[in-house]
Amino acid sequence: MKKFFFASALILLFAAGFFSWFAPAAWLSTPESDAQSVKFDVPDGATPSEVGEALQERGIIGSAWGYSLYVRIDATARRPKAGDYLVKSGMSYRKLARLFALGPERNEIEVKIIEGWDLSDEEAALAKYGVEGKDFRAMSGNYNAKKGFDPALKEDHAFLSELPADSSLEGYLFPDTYRVWQDQLPESLVLKQLTQFSKLYDEISSELKKQGRSLDELMVLASIVEREAASAEDKKMVAGIYLNRIKRGMLLQSDATVNYVTGAGRARPTLDDLAVDSPFNTYKYKGLPPAPICNPGKESILAALNPTPSDYLYYLHDAEGKSYYARTLEEHKVNRWKAYGE
């Protein structure tokens, strides 16, 4: 009998000691007031015990074994959801386990992509949300680096199969305002942009084929028009002027294509800018440049598809944006004097 009571006392003593250690960590523990939040990643398919081990290694909890034991008690916490979480050292097992069971808190954001932005502009905008440039470029490609877009994108967006080899997505990331989950960037944004472009392509594809023009040719012209003209009327006129120059074998002489190479963004390129040796320099090379120079909006795309017929070969805009068109170089010189006083 004495042995029984002695054993019972030992069991009770052990149980009391165990629960005095386990209970606070499991249910009562809270972080220090000055504890810093840290990012903790739960990999896809991770088991509760693996999560507990990772928590202990990061110093967030004191015992991976204790955490695994708690998960056995709390059935709702047995399937941690993959994702990134913000946690603090000293959080109770209950709070951690249920946090992982609920899944990461998702932040829906609004991203505005401006008409006329190029890939570098979008890359810079996404950097504000923690997106690394290499991740964006892995999807979008980089024409100058001879790296094409992710070929897997062709599976859901058939129009991409019409583009030349090693094309980037320059020109095809449709500008608009998008609501996306921040934790799914850049994929969520790029896919929505391509979906929007697909809808527009469905609207124009029959007319494009009727005219015997390629999608890439259309988008290159539309991208130049986007950067060179402002109003819908002017865009249609400028698109027609460029097509007239192409038909006559003239240089396009687009300042926007030069700026794409130099990155200077000048309204009137310098002589050094114009001397740059690049297939995008339409002051040196005839015809359209090899790829779009930005992502144009619908208005510019429709202008390139249905330009205003005219016999004009020259145009310019003054400081206030007023347009001047000319049929001959002499008329163009007069317009320069009107616009710039020179």
C-alpha positions in Angstrom: 0.0 0.0 0.0 2.8 2.4 0.9 4.4 1.6 -2.5 1.2 2.4 -4.2 0.8 5.8 -2.5 4.5 6.6 -3.1 4.1 5.8 -6.8 0.9 7.8 -7.0 2.6 10.7 -5.3 5.5 10.5 -7.8 3.0 10.5 -10.7 1.2 13.4 -9.3 4.4 15.3 -8.7 5.6 14.5 -12.2 2.2 15.6 -13.6 2.2 18.8 -11.6 5.8 19.5 -12.8 4.9 18.7 -16.4 1.8 20.8 -16.5 3.6 23.7 -14.7 6.0 23.6 -17.6 3.7 22.7 -20.5 0.5 24.7 -19.7 2.1 28.1 -19.7 3.9 27.4 -23.0 0.8 25.9 -24.5 -1.9 28.3 -23.5 -0.6 31.2 -21.4 2.7 32.4 -22.9 2.8 35.9 -24.4 5.7 37.7 -26.1 7.6 40.4 -24.3 6.3 43.9 -24.9 9.4 44.8 -27.0 9.5 41.5 -29.0 10.0 42.1 -32.7 7.9 40.4 -35.3 9.8 38.0 -37.6 8.8 36.4 -40.8 8.2 32.6 -40.6 7.6 30.4 -43.6 5.5 27.3 -43.5 6.5 25.2 -46.5 3.8 23.4 -48.6 3.1 20.0 -47.1 4.9 20.7 -43.8 3.8 18.5 -40.9 3.1 20.0 -37.4 6.3 18.3 -36.0 8.3 19.9 -38.8 6.8 23.3 -38.1 7.6 22.8 -34.4 11.2 22.0 -35.1 11.5 25.1 -37.3 10.0 27.2 -34.6 12.4 25.9 -32.1 15.4 26.5 -34.4 14.3 30.1 -34.9 14.0 30.6 -31.2 10.3 31.3 -31.3 9.4 28.5 -29.0 11.4 26.5 -26.4 10.4 23.0 -27.3 9.4 21.4 -30.6 8.3 18.3 -28.7 6.0 20.4 -26.5 4.5 22.1 -29.6 3.9 18.7 -31.3 2.2 17.5 -28.1 -0.1 20.5 -28.1 -1.1 19.9 -31.7 -2.2 16.4 -30.7 -4.5 17.9 -28.1 -5.9 20.6 -30.4 -7.4 18.9 -33.5 -8.0 22.2 -35.3 -4.3 22.8 -35.5 -3.2 19.6 -37.2 -3.1 20.9 -40.8 -0.9 24.0 -41.0 -1.4 26.0 -44.2 1.6 26.9 -46.2 2.6 30.6 -46.4 4.4 33.4 -44.8 3.5 34.5 -41.3 4.6 37.2 -38.9 5.2 35.7 -35.4 7.0 36.7 -32.2 9.2 34.8 -29.8 7.2 33.8 -26.7 3.8 33.2 -28.5 1.9 30.3 -27.0 1.6 27.0 -28.8 -2.2 27.6 -29.1 -1.8 30.9 -30.8 0.8 29.7 -33.2 -0.9 26.5 -34.1 -4.3 28.2 -34.7 -2.6 30.9 -36.7 -1.1 28.3 -39.0 -4.4 26.4 -39.2 -6.2 29.6 -40.3 -3.6 30.3 -43.0 -1.6 33.5 -43.7 -3.3 36.8 -43.5 -3.6 38.0 -47.1 -3.2 41.6 -48.2 -5.2 42.6 -51.2 -3.7 45.6 -52.9 -4.5 47.8 -55.8 -1.8 48.2 -58.5 -2.1 50.8 -61.1 -0.2 50.2 -64.3 0.0 53.4 -66.4 -0.4 53.4 -70.2 3.0 53.9 -71.8 4.9 52.2 -69.0 7.6 49.8 -70.1 8.8 46.7 -68.3 11.3 48.6 -66.2 8.6 50.9 -65.0 6.4 48.0 -63.9 9.4 46.3 -62.3 10.0 49.5 -60.2 6.4 49.7 -59.2 6.4 46.0 -58.0 9.6 46.6 -56.1 7.6 48.7 -53.7 5.7 45.6 -52.7 8.8 43.5 -52.2 8.9 41.8 -55.6 12.4 41.1 -56.8 13.3 42.1 -60.3 14.6 38.7 -61.2 11.2 37.1 -60.3 9.3 39.6 -62.5 11.8 39.2 -65.4 11.6 35.4 -65.2 8.0 35.8 -66.3 8.2 38.9 -68.5 11.6 38.2 -70.2 14.1 40.9 -71.3 14.5 41.7 -75.0 17.9 43.3 -74.5 19.2 40.3 -72.7 17.8 38.0 -75.4 15.7 36.3 -72.7 12.1 35.4 -73.7 9.0 35.4 -71.5 8.1 32.2 -69.6 6.9 29.8 -72.3 4.4 28.3 -69.8 2.3 31.4 -70.3 1.4 30.3 -73.8 -0.8 27.5 -72.4 -3.5 29.9 -71.3 -2.8 32.8 -73.7 -2.7 31.6 -77.2 -1.8 35.0 -78.8 1.7 34.7 -77.3 2.4 31.9 -79.7 2.2 34.5 -82.5 5.2 36.4 -81.2 8.7 36.1 -82.5 11.2 33.8 -80.7 12.8 35.3 -77.6 10.1 38.0 -77.3 9.6 39.6 -74.0 6.1 40.7 -72.8 6.9 44.3 -73.6 3.8 45.6 -75.2 1.4 42.9 -74.0 1.1 43.6 -70.2 -2.1 45.6 -70.5 -2.2 48.8 -68.5 -5.1 49.2 -66.1 -5.8 49.2 -62.3 -5.7 45.7 -60.8 -6.7 44.3 -57.4 -4.4 41.4 -56.6 -3.1 39.4 -53.6 0.3 40.8 -52.6 1.6 37.4 -51.6 1.0 36.2 -55.2 3.0 38.9 -56.9 4.3 39.1 -59.6 2.3 36.1 -61.0 -1.1 37.4 -60.1 -0.6 40.8 -61.8 1.1 39.4 -64.9 -1.6 36.8 -65.5 -4.4 39.4 -65.1 -2.7 41.8 -67.5 -2.4 39.0 -70.1 -6.0 38.1 -69.6 -7.1 41.7 -70.2 -4.9 41.8 -73.4 -6.5 38.5 -74.5 -9.9 40.1 -74.3 -8.8 43.0 -76.5 -7.1 40.6 -78.9 -10.3 38.7 -79.4 -11.9 42.0 -80.4 -9.3 42.9 -83.0 -7.9 39.6 -84.3 -10.3 39.3 -87.3 -9.6 42.8 -88.5 -5.8 42.3 -88.0 -5.9 39.2 -90.1 -8.1 41.0 -92.7 -5.4 43.6 -93.0 -2.7 41.0 -93.3 -0.7 42.5 -90.4 1.0 40.6 -87.6 0.2 41.1 -84.0 3.8 42.0 -83.2 3.9 44.6 -86.0 0.7 46.2 -84.7 1.9 46.4 -81.1 5.3 47.9 -82.0 3.5 50.7 -83.9 0.9 51.1 -81.1 3.7 51.4 -78.5 5.4 54.2 -80.5 2.0 56.0 -80.9 1.4 55.7 -77.2 4.6 57.6 -76.4 4.4 60.1 -79.3 0.7 61.3 -79.2 -1.8 62.2 -76.5 -5.4 62.5 -77.9 -7.3 59.7 -79.7 -7.5 61.9 -82.8 -3.8 62.7 -82.8 -2.9 59.0 -82.2 -4.8 57.9 -85.3 -3.2 60.6 -87.4 0.3 59.9 -86.1 -0.2 56.1 -86.7 -1.2 56.9 -90.3 1.9 59.1 -90.8 4.2 56.4 -89.7 2.6 53.9 -92.0 3.0 56.4 -94.9 6.7 56.8 -94.1 7.1 53.0 -94.0 5.4 52.6 -97.4 7.8 55.2 -98.9 10.9 53.7 -97.4 11.5 56.7 -95.1 13.1 56.6 -91.7 10.4 56.8 -88.9 12.6 59.3 -86.9 10.6 58.7 -83.7 12.1 60.4 -80.6 10.3 57.9 -78.4 12.3 54.9 -79.9 15.6 56.8 -79.2 14.5 57.5 -75.6 13.8 53.8 -75.2 17.5 53.1 -75.9 19.0 56.0 -74.0 16.6 56.1 -71.1 16.9 59.9 -71.3 13.2 60.7 -71.7 14.0 64.0 -73.5 11.2 65.7 -75.5 13.8 66.5 -78.1 16.8 64.1 -78.2 20.3 65.5 -78.4 22.7 64.8 -81.3 24.5 62.3 -79.2 21.2 60.5 -78.5 20.4 60.4 -82.2 23.8 58.8 -83.0 23.2 55.8 -80.7 23.7 52.6 -82.8 20.7 50.5 -82.0 17.9 48.8 -84.1 15.5 50.9 -81.9 17.1 54.1 -83.2 14.6 54.9 -86.0 16.8 57.9 -87.0 19.4 55.3 -88.2 17.4 52.2 -89.2 14.4 52.0 -91.5 11.1 50.4 -90.6 9.7 49.5 -87.3 12.0 48.7 -84.4 12.3 45.0 -83.5 9.9 45.0 -80.5 7.5 47.3 -78.7 8.9 50.1 -76.6 6.2 50.2 -74.0 2.8 48.8 -73.0 0.2 50.8 -74.9 -3.4 51.3 -73.9 -6.5 50.3 -75.9 -6.8 53.8 -77.6 -3.3 53.6 -79.0 -3.8 50.0 -80.2 -7.0 50.9 -82.0 -5.3 53.9 -83.5 -2.5 51.7 -84.9 -5.1 49.2 -86.2 -7.4 51.9 -87.8 -5.2 55.0 -88.5 -6.5 58.1 -90.1 -5.7 58.1 -93.9 -3.8 61.2 -95.0 -0.9 62.2 -97.3 1.0 63.7 -94.3 4.6 62.5 -93.8 5.6 64.8 -90.9 4.3 65.9 -87.5 5.4 67.6 -84.4 3.9 69.0 -81.1 4.6 72.3 -79.5 5.1 72.8 -75.7 1.3 73.0 -75.2 0.7 69.8 -77.1 -0.7 71.3 -80.2 -0.2 69.1 -83.3 1.2 70.2 -86.6 1.1 68.0 -89.7 3.0 68.4 -93.0 3.2 66.8 -96.4 6.6 68.1 -97.3 9.9 68.8 -95.5 9.4 72.5 -96.4 6.0 72.5 -94.7 7.5 70.7 -91.7 10.2 73.4 -91.4 7.5 76.1 -91.3 5.7 74.1 -88.6 8.9 73.9 -86.6 9.2 77.7 -86.7 5.5 78.0 -85.6 6.0 75.5 -82.8 9.5 76.3 -81.6 10.4 79.6 -83.2 13.3 78.0 -85.1 
